[in-house]
Amino acid sequence: MENFFDHPRPSYTFEIFPPKGNKSTEGTYGVIDSLASFNPDLISVTYGAGGSSRDNTVEIASGIQNRYNTNGVAHLTCVGTTKAELKAILDELRANGVRNILALRGDLKDKSDLGDFHYASELIRFIHEEYGDDFDIFAACYPEKHPEAPSIEEDLAHLKEKCDLGVKALISQLFFDNDIFSAWRDKARAMGITQPIIAGVMPITAAAQIPKVVEMCGASVPSRVRRFVEAYGHHQGAVKEAGIAYATEQIIDLLARDVEGIHLYTMNQADTVRRIDAGIRSILYVKRYEVRTNG
């Protein structure tokens, strides 16, 4: 299996979430069966609130790596976790051949939840100090700043700190406005952040997603998106059609802006990915050919 960083650019990656608690992973593997057929460069597996799906995350990331011969990325949050607990998880991932980690702080409800780590940068430093180059570390980035950051500039300063600790690539929080992403990317590059920035795109498939997304990450919702949600939101099939069309067009535009990767937040909806894949695949390969011949 080819290392993710040896794959052609722009990269093409997916995110899935595991079942919570002790629920069966059978349905998740059914989703992966479908997603693997689109030949992604990588599939990442979320960690769950407070690490609630930790064991499933480790199992599924290992399964992606070993059963599907596809690069798996295990999300790893450090909030409320001890160094010993994290070391046990990392040892298990390494033993199963998973070398890609998305290092995150995790959602913080109260400062008493922090455990041995306060910031993702401390987790990144810990992984490097304990494991050297055994893991390739990804980090999250926020085109509209982290909800807790006082400004874009301060948020970028913290991102630069994480990058300087050895992060190999960045995966962005979802966004709907490509102009905002492009302006933020220019600022990141001006600050000396050189790592590949992979753009996170989430297709809107239900009207109820919008208020949840705004509350969760503060993403701006363009008037065009609000219009189709208001016009078609009463009919789930219609809003899903509009959301798939918008996400497809958004990705096509991002590729035209020479983005270094597309990361689809799939919400475990393989049928949605199939529709988007059909609309972007030839364009993605055109961009990859141009990078190979002109890079």
C-alpha positions in Angstrom: 0.0 0.0 0.0 1.3 3.4 -1.0 2.0 5.9 1.7 -0.6 8.8 1.6 2.2 11.4 1.1 3.4 9.5 -2.0 -0.1 9.8 -3.7 -0.7 12.2 -6.5 -2.1 15.6 -5.6 -4.8 16.9 -5.2 -5.7 14.2 -2.7 -9.1 12.7 -2.4 -10.2 11.6 1.1 -13.2 10.7 3.2 -14.3 10.9 6.8 -16.6 8.4 8.5 -17.8 7.9 12.0 -17.9 4.6 14.0 -20.9 3.4 15.9 -21.1 4.6 19.5 -20.3 2.4 22.5 -20.8 -1.3 22.0 -22.9 -1.2 18.9 -22.0 -3.5 16.0 -19.5 -2.2 13.5 -21.1 -4.3 10.7 -23.0 -1.4 9.2 -19.9 0.8 9.2 -18.0 -1.8 7.3 -20.8 -1.9 4.8 -20.3 1.9 4.2 -16.5 1.3 3.9 -17.2 -1.4 1.3 -18.9 1.2 -0.9 -16.5 4.1 -0.2 -13.4 1.9 -0.9 -14.7 1.4 -4.4 -14.1 5.1 -5.2 -10.3 4.6 -4.5 -9.8 7.3 -1.9 -6.3 8.1 -0.9 -7.3 7.9 2.8 -10.3 7.3 5.0 -10.4 8.9 8.4 -12.4 7.7 11.4 -13.8 10.1 14.0 -13.3 9.5 17.7 -16.7 10.4 19.2 -17.5 12.9 21.9 -15.2 12.5 24.8 -13.7 9.4 23.1 -17.0 7.6 23.4 -16.2 5.4 20.4 -12.5 5.0 21.0 -12.3 1.2 20.7 -14.4 1.2 17.5 -12.2 4.0 16.1 -9.1 1.9 16.6 -10.7 -1.2 15.2 -12.1 0.4 12.1 -9.0 2.4 11.3 -7.0 -0.8 11.5 -9.6 -2.5 9.3 -9.4 0.2 6.7 -5.6 -0.2 6.7 -5.5 -4.0 6.6 -8.7 -5.3 5.1 -9.1 -2.6 2.4 -5.5 -1.8 1.7 -6.3 1.9 2.1 -4.6 4.4 4.3 -6.6 4.8 7.5 -6.4 7.8 9.8 -7.5 7.5 13.4 -8.8 10.7 15.0 -7.3 11.0 18.5 -8.5 13.5 21.1 -6.6 14.2 24.2 -9.2 16.0 26.4 -9.9 14.1 29.6 -7.2 11.5 28.8 -4.0 10.6 30.6 -0.6 10.0 28.9 -0.8 6.3 29.9 -4.2 5.9 28.2 -3.0 7.7 25.0 0.1 5.6 24.9 -2.0 2.4 25.1 -4.1 3.6 22.2 -1.1 4.6 20.1 0.7 1.3 20.8 -2.4 -0.6 19.6 -2.6 1.5 16.4 1.1 1.0 15.7 0.8 -2.7 16.3 -2.0 -2.8 13.7 0.0 -0.9 11.1 -2.0 2.4 11.4 0.6 5.2 11.1 -1.7 8.2 10.4 -3.2 10.2 13.3 -5.4 13.3 13.3 -4.4 14.9 16.5 -7.2 16.9 18.2 -7.9 18.4 21.6 -11.5 17.4 21.5 -14.6 19.2 22.7 -14.2 20.8 26.1 -17.3 21.2 28.3 -15.4 22.1 31.5 -11.7 22.8 32.4 -11.9 19.9 34.8 -12.2 17.6 31.7 -8.7 18.4 30.5 -6.6 15.6 31.9 -2.9 15.6 31.1 -3.3 17.7 28.0 -4.6 21.2 27.5 -4.0 21.7 23.7 -3.6 19.6 20.6 -0.1 21.0 20.3 0.8 19.1 23.5 -0.6 15.9 22.1 1.4 16.4 18.9 4.6 17.0 21.0 3.8 13.9 23.1 3.4 11.6 20.0 6.7 12.8 18.5 8.6 12.5 21.8 7.3 9.0 22.4 7.2 7.5 18.9 9.5 9.6 16.7 8.6 9.0 13.1 6.4 6.0 13.6 3.3 8.2 13.0 2.4 10.8 10.4 0.4 13.5 12.2 -2.4 15.4 10.7 -4.0 18.5 12.4 -7.2 20.4 12.0 -7.4 23.9 10.7 -10.3 26.4 10.7 -10.8 28.7 7.8 -13.3 30.8 9.9 -11.1 30.4 13.0 -11.6 28.0 15.9 -14.8 29.0 17.8 -12.7 29.7 20.9 -10.0 31.8 19.2 -10.3 35.5 19.6 -9.1 36.2 16.1 -8.0 34.6 12.8 -4.5 35.9 13.4 -4.2 34.3 16.8 -5.7 31.1 15.6 -3.2 30.9 12.7 -0.3 31.6 15.2 -1.4 28.5 17.1 -1.7 26.5 13.9 1.9 27.5 12.9 3.0 26.2 16.3 1.4 22.8 15.6 2.9 22.7 12.2 6.4 23.5 13.6 6.1 20.5 15.9 6.0 18.2 12.9 2.5 18.1 11.5 2.6 16.6 8.0 -0.8 17.9 6.6 -3.8 19.9 7.6 -7.5 19.0 7.2 -9.9 21.9 7.3 -13.1 22.3 9.2 -16.1 22.2 6.8 -17.0 25.5 5.1 -19.5 26.5 2.4 -17.8 29.7 1.0 -14.8 29.1 -1.1 -13.8 32.7 -1.1 -13.4 32.6 2.7 -11.3 29.5 2.4 -9.0 31.0 -0.3 -8.5 34.2 1.7 -7.6 32.2 4.8 -5.3 29.9 2.9 -3.4 33.0 1.6 -3.0 34.2 5.2 -1.7 30.8 6.3 0.9 30.7 3.5 2.0 34.2 4.3 2.6 33.1 7.9 5.0 30.3 6.7 2.6 27.4 6.9 3.8 25.1 4.1 2.0 21.8 4.8 -0.7 20.6 2.4 -4.1 22.1 3.3 -6.9 19.7 2.5 -10.3 21.3 2.1 -13.2 19.8 4.1 -16.6 19.7 2.3 -19.8 18.5 3.8 -22.8 17.9 1.5 -26.0 19.3 2.9 -28.6 16.4 2.8 -31.2 17.7 5.3 -32.4 21.2 6.3 -31.7 20.4 10.0 -28.0 20.2 9.3 -27.6 24.0 8.9 -28.4 25.1 12.5 -26.3 22.2 13.9 -23.3 23.2 11.7 -23.5 26.8 12.6 -23.7 26.0 16.3 -20.9 23.4 16.1 -18.3 25.3 14.1 -19.6 28.7 13.2 -19.4 28.1 9.5 -20.8 30.9 7.4 -23.8 29.9 5.3 -24.0 31.8 1.9 -27.3 33.3 0.8 -27.4 30.8 -2.0 -27.3 27.9 0.4 -30.0 29.5 2.7 -32.2 30.0 -0.3 -32.2 26.4 -1.4 -32.7 25.1 2.2 -35.6 27.5 2.7 -37.1 26.6 -0.7 -36.7 22.8 -0.5 -36.2 22.1 3.2 -39.7 20.8 3.6 -38.9 17.9 1.3 -35.8 15.9 2.3 -35.3 14.4 -1.2 -35.3 17.8 -2.8 -32.9 19.5 -0.3 -30.6 16.5 -0.7 -30.5 16.9 -4.5 -29.7 20.6 -4.1 -27.1 19.9 -1.4 -25.3 17.3 -3.6 -25.3 19.7 -6.5 -23.9 22.5 -4.4 -21.1 20.3 -2.9 -20.2 19.1 -6.4 -19.9 22.6 -7.7 -18.0 23.7 -4.6 -15.4 21.0 -5.1 -15.1 21.7 -8.8 -14.4 25.4 -7.9 -11.9 24.4 -5.2 -10.0 22.2 -7.7 -9.9 25.1 -10.1 -8.3 27.1 -7.3 -5.5 24.5 -7.0 -6.6 23.1 -3.7 -4.2 20.4 -2.5 -6.9 18.0 -1.4 -10.6 17.4 -1.0 -11.9 15.8 2.2 -15.5 14.7 2.1 -17.4 14.6 5.4 -19.5 11.7 4.2 -21.8 11.3 7.3 -21.6 7.6 6.4 -23.8 8.2 3.3 -22.2 6.3 0.5 -24.9 7.1 -2.0 -24.2 10.8 -1.6 -20.5 10.2 -2.2 -21.3 8.2 -5.3 -23.3 11.1 -6.7 -20.5 13.6 -6.0 -17.8 11.3 -7.2 -19.5 11.0 -10.6 -19.5 14.7 -10.9 -15.9 15.4 -10.0 -13.8 12.3 -10.9 -12.7 13.4 -14.4 -11.9 16.9 -13.2 -9.9 15.5 -10.3 -7.8 13.4 -12.6 -7.3 16.3 -15.0 -5.9 18.3 -12.1 -3.7 15.4 -11.0 -2.3 15.1 -14.6 -1.5 18.8 -14.6 0.3 18.6 -11.3 2.4 15.6 -12.6 3.3 17.3 -15.8 3.8 20.8 -14.6 4.9 20.3 -11.0 
